[in-house]
Amino acid sequence: MKYVIKQLKNKLQIVFIPMASRKSVSASIWVKTGGRYENAANSGISHFLEHLVFRGTKEKTAKDIKQSIEGVGGSLNAFTSQETTCYFAKVPQKYAVRAIDVISDIVINPLMKTEDIVKEKMIIAEEIRMYKDMPAYHVSDVLGEIMWPGHPLGRSLAGTYKTVNATSQKMLEDYKQEHYCPSNMALIITGSVKIDSLSKKINSLFGLLKPGGRGNFKNYVNRQKKASFNFLNKDTEQTHLSLGFHTPSRSHPDRYAFGVLSVILGGNMSSRLFEKVREESGLAYQISTSIKKYCDTGVFTIDAGIRNKKTIEALGLILKELALIKKETVKTDELKRAKEFLTGQLLINLEDTMDNMLWAGEKVTLEGRMPDIKKILKQIEVVSVDDIKRVAGSILKENNLNLASIGPLKKDIKQIKRVINDFS
């Protein structure tokens, strides 16, 4: 993958990824801040600020911001994660300068008026209520509380009703001033790009800004010694389970082996858990695995929506498969299919300007460099059956297991704990 990296004098990083055959351009601004940079008092402020900047700038109203991109067939959005905040737009190629102008304006010049802050408090409160009413999503917050107790990683990105309501204009301004500075940001632009003209535009928008510093976050130290549980008893149509296991950081040498392990267990419809729990037993519609990687830690999760009254049976099947992959060596053809799936999905995603931008942006923002696709593919290719057995054994154990659930489980809690405590 060809790319061009530039850096302004104020340390703002700019990455162009030319994709000449595409008809679109995806432009983004990444800020190295998110939920884990917060404390108990300002929990949710990264997400709050991400909402608020769309309310208007010195030059554009909220309607102007939306219409300037959507009015030419483009899309405009943003998201907050634990370690990054990203603002992005995808537009037809001829509107690339406009996309950069709009996302730069909301990041640099938001008004953050008092009346808009009041409105956003109500909107975010409704967002929190919405996710609490969606157990398939809310269960991840329930899991976070026990995986990272008392740590920012264990808090909801949206914050709580209390912290959102307490957010003030000064808090938002101070937080923005601390984190939204060139030395803490990166611009990633993919697609049919004209590098010289876009570089001039970016320099005119950002060149005179002061570098600023870099925010710090609290490192996580894993002290878990036994299985942890968090049960939210609720009258739901399904019981929603989320098992979480601590994993190493995003830079760990075994990160690709963990990725292949995740595919084998629950990464697609050919995976073991999908086959056993859904196809053969009919106990779930949805069951999947995923890995989240942070700068100093990570988590391997198994999520499932289980038929009520069949939770213990389904959990037993899941744990049986986890024990099996630690004990028995994965067959060569199964390993090959998993690696081909992982590399194939990566290559397919890189064909789209938006997915390419999101993939590169996270790497550049958090690791300070562009990823080497050839090296990544090679590292996936060399993952062996012994690697899978080894990494599975390193994390899939009772003293590293965390279980969260939402559903009518009151009568089953003691038995669920016994099933988990028998897992080794």
C-alpha positions in Angstrom: 0.0 0.0 0.0 1.5 3.3 -1.1 1.1 6.4 1.1 2.5 9.8 1.7 3.3 11.1 5.3 3.7 14.7 6.1 4.1 16.6 9.4 3.6 20.3 10.1 5.9 22.2 12.3 3.4 22.0 15.1 3.7 18.1 14.9 0.3 17.5 13.2 0.6 14.2 11.4 -1.0 14.0 7.9 -1.2 10.7 6.0 -2.4 10.5 2.4 -3.3 7.1 1.0 -3.9 7.5 -2.8 -6.5 5.2 -4.3 -6.6 6.6 -7.8 -9.3 4.3 -9.2 -11.8 5.3 -6.5 -14.5 8.0 -7.1 -14.6 9.0 -3.4 -12.4 10.5 -0.7 -12.6 9.7 3.0 -11.1 12.4 5.2 -10.7 12.1 9.0 -9.3 13.9 12.0 -8.2 11.6 14.8 -7.6 12.9 18.4 -5.6 10.7 20.8 -8.1 10.9 23.6 -11.2 8.9 24.7 -12.8 7.3 27.7 -9.7 6.1 29.4 -8.4 9.7 29.6 -11.2 10.6 31.9 -11.8 10.4 35.6 -14.8 9.6 37.8 -16.0 13.2 37.8 -15.9 13.9 34.1 -16.7 10.4 32.8 -18.3 10.7 29.4 -16.8 14.1 28.5 -14.9 12.8 25.4 -18.2 11.5 24.0 -20.0 14.7 25.1 -17.5 16.9 23.3 -17.8 14.7 20.1 -21.5 15.4 20.1 -21.3 19.1 20.9 -18.9 20.2 18.1 -21.6 19.4 15.5 -23.8 22.0 17.0 -22.1 24.9 15.2 -18.9 26.8 14.6 -18.0 30.5 14.2 -18.8 30.2 10.5 -21.3 27.4 10.2 -24.6 26.5 11.9 -25.4 22.9 12.7 -27.6 22.8 9.6 -24.8 24.2 7.4 -22.4 21.5 8.7 -24.8 18.7 7.8 -26.0 20.1 4.5 -22.5 21.0 3.2 -21.6 17.2 3.2 -24.9 15.5 2.8 -26.0 18.0 0.2 -23.3 16.7 -2.2 -24.1 13.0 -1.6 -21.5 12.5 1.2 -21.7 11.2 4.8 -20.5 12.9 8.0 -20.0 11.3 11.4 -17.8 10.8 14.4 -17.2 8.2 17.1 -15.5 8.0 20.5 -13.6 5.0 21.7 -11.5 4.3 24.8 -8.3 5.7 23.2 -9.3 7.8 20.2 -12.0 10.2 19.0 -12.5 10.4 15.2 -14.3 12.9 13.0 -14.8 11.8 9.4 -16.5 12.5 6.1 -16.8 10.5 2.9 -17.6 12.5 -0.3 -17.3 12.4 -4.1 -13.7 13.2 -5.1 -14.4 16.7 -6.3 -15.6 17.7 -2.8 -12.5 16.6 -0.9 -11.4 20.1 0.0 -14.9 20.8 1.4 -14.8 17.6 3.5 -11.5 18.7 5.1 -12.8 22.2 5.6 -15.9 21.0 7.4 -14.3 18.4 9.8 -11.5 20.8 10.5 -13.9 23.6 11.4 -15.9 21.5 13.9 -12.7 20.3 15.6 -10.9 23.7 15.7 -13.7 26.3 16.0 -16.8 24.8 17.8 -18.9 27.4 19.6 -20.0 25.2 22.5 -22.8 27.5 23.6 -24.5 27.1 26.9 -27.9 26.4 25.3 -26.4 23.7 23.1 -24.8 22.0 26.1 -28.2 21.9 27.8 -29.7 20.3 24.7 -26.9 17.7 24.4 -27.3 16.7 28.0 -30.9 15.7 27.2 -29.9 13.9 24.0 -27.1 11.9 25.7 -29.3 11.0 28.6 -31.7 9.5 26.0 -28.8 7.7 24.3 -27.9 6.2 27.7 -31.5 5.1 28.2 -31.6 3.6 24.7 -28.5 1.4 25.3 -29.8 0.3 28.7 -32.9 -0.9 26.8 -30.7 -2.8 24.3 -29.3 -5.7 26.4 -27.1 -7.0 23.5 -25.2 -3.7 23.7 -25.6 -2.9 27.4 -24.1 -6.2 28.5 -20.6 -4.9 27.4 -20.8 -2.1 29.9 -21.9 -4.7 32.6 -18.9 -6.7 31.6 -16.5 -3.7 31.8 -17.4 -3.0 35.4 -15.9 -6.3 36.5 -13.1 -6.6 34.0 -11.6 -3.2 34.9 -13.0 -2.4 38.4 -12.4 1.2 39.5 -10.6 2.0 36.2 -11.6 4.3 33.3 -11.7 1.3 31.0 -14.5 -0.1 33.1 -16.8 2.9 32.6 -19.4 3.5 29.9 -18.1 5.8 27.2 -21.3 7.8 27.4 -20.8 8.4 31.1 -23.7 8.4 33.7 -26.7 10.5 34.1 -24.9 12.3 37.0 -21.6 13.0 35.2 -23.4 14.1 32.0 -25.6 16.5 33.9 -22.6 17.9 35.8 -20.7 18.6 32.6 -20.1 22.4 32.3 -18.9 24.7 29.5 -15.6 25.3 31.3 -15.0 21.5 31.7 -15.6 21.0 28.0 -13.3 24.0 27.1 -10.6 22.8 29.4 -10.8 19.2 28.1 -10.7 20.4 24.5 -7.7 22.7 25.1 -5.8 19.9 26.8 -6.4 17.2 24.2 -7.4 18.8 20.9 -4.0 20.1 19.8 -1.9 19.3 16.7 0.7 17.2 18.5 -2.1 15.0 19.7 -3.9 14.7 16.3 -3.6 13.0 12.9 -5.3 13.6 9.6 -5.9 10.6 7.4 -7.1 11.0 3.8 -7.8 8.1 1.5 -9.1 7.8 -2.1 -8.6 9.8 -5.2 -6.6 12.6 -3.6 -4.7 15.5 -5.0 -2.0 15.7 -2.4 -0.5 19.1 -3.2 -3.7 21.1 -3.1 -5.0 19.2 0.0 -1.7 19.8 1.8 -2.0 23.5 1.2 -5.5 23.5 2.5 -4.6 21.6 5.6 -1.6 23.9 6.3 -3.8 27.0 6.0 -6.2 25.5 8.6 -3.8 24.0 11.1 -0.4 25.6 10.4 -0.7 28.5 12.9 -2.0 26.4 15.8 0.3 25.8 18.7 1.5 22.2 19.1 0.2 21.7 22.6 1.0 18.6 24.7 -0.3 15.1 25.1 -2.8 13.8 27.6 -2.0 10.9 29.9 -4.1 8.0 30.9 -4.0 5.6 33.9 -2.2 2.3 33.0 -4.1 -0.9 33.9 -2.5 -3.6 36.0 -4.4 -6.9 36.0 -4.8 -8.2 39.6 -7.5 -10.7 38.9 -7.1 -13.9 40.9 -10.5 -15.7 40.4 -13.6 -15.6 38.1 -15.7 -12.5 38.4 -19.5 -12.2 37.8 -21.9 -9.4 37.2 -25.6 -10.4 36.8 -28.3 -7.9 35.9 -31.6 -9.5 36.5 -34.1 -8.3 33.9 -37.2 -9.6 32.3 -35.9 -10.0 28.7 -36.9 -12.3 25.8 -33.3 -13.6 25.7 -30.5 -14.0 28.2 -27.5 -12.0 27.0 -24.1 -13.3 28.0 -20.7 -11.8 27.6 -17.5 -13.6 28.7 -14.3 -11.6 28.9 -10.7 -12.7 29.2 -7.8 -10.3 29.7 -5.3 -10.4 26.9 -2.0 -8.6 26.2 -1.7 -5.2 24.6 -2.0 -4.2 21.0 1.8 -4.4 20.5 2.3 -7.9 21.9 4.1 -10.4 19.7 1.1 -12.8 20.0 -1.5 -10.3 18.8 -2.0 -12.1 15.4 -2.2 -15.5 17.1 -5.0 -14.2 19.3 -6.7 -12.9 16.1 -6.6 -16.3 14.5 -7.8 -17.9 17.8 -10.8 -15.6 17.8 -11.7 -16.5 14.2 -11.6 -20.2 15.0 -13.8 -19.9 18.0 -16.4 -17.4 16.9 -15.3 -15.2 14.1 -17.7 -16.4 11.4 -20.4 -18.9 10.5 -17.8 -21.6 10.2 -16.5 -21.1 13.7 -16.7 -23.7 16.5 -19.1 -21.8 18.8 -21.4 -20.8 16.0 -21.6 -24.4 14.9 -22.0 -26.0 18.3 -24.2 -23.5 20.1 -26.4 -22.3 17.2 -26.4 -24.8 14.3 -26.3 -28.0 16.3 -28.0 -27.1 19.5 -30.3 -24.3 18.4 -29.7 -22.4 21.7 -28.8 -19.0 20.2 -29.3 -16.9 17.1 -26.2 -14.8 17.7 -22.9 -15.9 19.1 -19.6 -14.4 18.2 -16.1 -13.6 19.5 -14.0 -10.4 19.2 -10.8 -8.9 20.4 -10.2 -5.3 21.6 -6.6 -4.2 21.9 -5.5 -1.2 24.0 -2.0 0.3 24.5 -1.4 -1.6 27.7 -4.0 -4.4 27.8 -6.8 -6.1 25.8 -9.8 -8.3 26.0 -11.1 -11.4 24.3 -14.9 -11.6 24.4 -17.6 -14.1 23.6 -21.1 -12.6 23.2 -24.3 -14.6 22.9 -28.0 -14.2 23.0 -29.3 -17.4 24.6 -32.8 -18.9 24.9 -34.1 -18.3 28.3 -33.9 -21.3 30.6 -31.1 -22.7 28.4 -28.4 -20.5 29.7 -26.6 -23.1 31.8 -26.6 -25.6 28.9 -25.3 -23.0 26.4 -22.6 -21.9 28.9 -21.5 -25.5 29.4 -21.1 -25.9 25.6 -19.1 -22.7 25.3 -16.8 -23.7 28.2 -16.4 -27.2 26.6 -15.1 -25.6 23.4 -12.7 -23.4 25.3 -11.3 -26.3 27.2 -11.0 -28.3 24.0 -9.0 -25.7 22.1 -6.5 -25.6 25.0 -6.2 -29.4 25.1 -6.3 -30.6 21.5 -4.2 -29.3 18.7 -6.1 -27.4 16.0 -6.2 -29.3 12.7 -4.0 -27.8 9.9 -7.0 -27.2 7.5 -9.0 -25.4 10.2 -6.0 -23.1 11.0 -5.5 -22.4 7.3 -9.2 -21.4 6.8 -9.0 -19.1 9.8 -5.9 -17.4 8.6 -7.3 -17.0 5.1 -10.5 -15.5 6.5 -8.5 -13.0 8.6 -6.2 -11.9 5.7 -9.1 -11.9 3.2 -11.3 -9.7 5.4 -8.4 -7.3 5.9 -7.7 -7.0 2.1 -11.3 -6.7 1.2 -11.8 -3.9 3.7 -8.8 -2.0 2.4 -10.5 -1.7 -1.0 -13.0 0.8 0.5 -11.8 4.4 1.2 -13.7 4.6 4.5 -12.5 1.2 5.9 -9.0 2.0 4.7 -9.1 5.3 6.5 -10.4 3.8 9.7 -7.8 1.0 9.8 -4.9 3.3 9.0 -6.1 6.1 11.3 -6.2 3.9 14.4 -2.7 2.6 13.7 -1.2 6.0 13.1 -2.9 7.7 16.1 -2.0 5.0 18.6 1.2 3.6 17.2 2.7 6.7 15.5 3.3 5.0 12.2 1.6 3.5 9.2 1.2 -0.3 9.3 3.2 -2.5 6.9 0.5 -4.6 5.2 3.0 -7.1 3.8 4.5 -7.6 7.3 1.1 -8.1 8.9 0.1 -10.7 6.3 3.4 -12.5 6.9 2.9 -12.5 10.7 -0.6 -14.0 10.3 0.7 -16.6 7.9 3.4 -17.9 10.3 0.9 -18.5 13.2 1.1 -22.2 13.9 -1.1 -24.8 15.6 1.2 -24.7 18.6 0.8 -20.9 18.8 -3.0 -21.3 19.0 -2.8 -23.9 21.7 -0.3 -21.8 23.7 -2.2 -18.5 23.5 -5.5 -20.2 24.3 -3.9 -21.8 27.4 -2.5 -18.4 28.5 -5.9 -16.7 28.7 -8.7 -19.2 28.7 -8.7 -20.1 32.4 -11.0 -19.7 35.4 -8.8 -17.1 37.2 -8.9 -14.9 34.1 -12.7 -15.3 33.3 -15.3 -12.6 33.7 -19.0 -13.2 33.0 -21.7 -10.6 32.6 -25.3 -11.3 31.9 -28.6 -9.6 31.4 -31.8 -11.6 31.7 -34.1 -13.5 34.1 -31.4 -15.5 35.8 -32.1 -15.2 39.5 -32.7 -18.9 40.0 -29.7 -20.0 38.0 -27.0 -17.8 39.5 -25.6 -20.3 41.9 -25.4 -23.1 39.3 -23.8 -20.7 36.8 -21.1 -19.9 39.3 -20.5 -23.6 39.9 -20.2 -24.3 36.1 -17.6 -21.4 35.8 -15.7 -22.5 38.9 -15.3 -26.0 37.4 -13.6 -24.5 34.3 -9.9 -24.8 34.3 
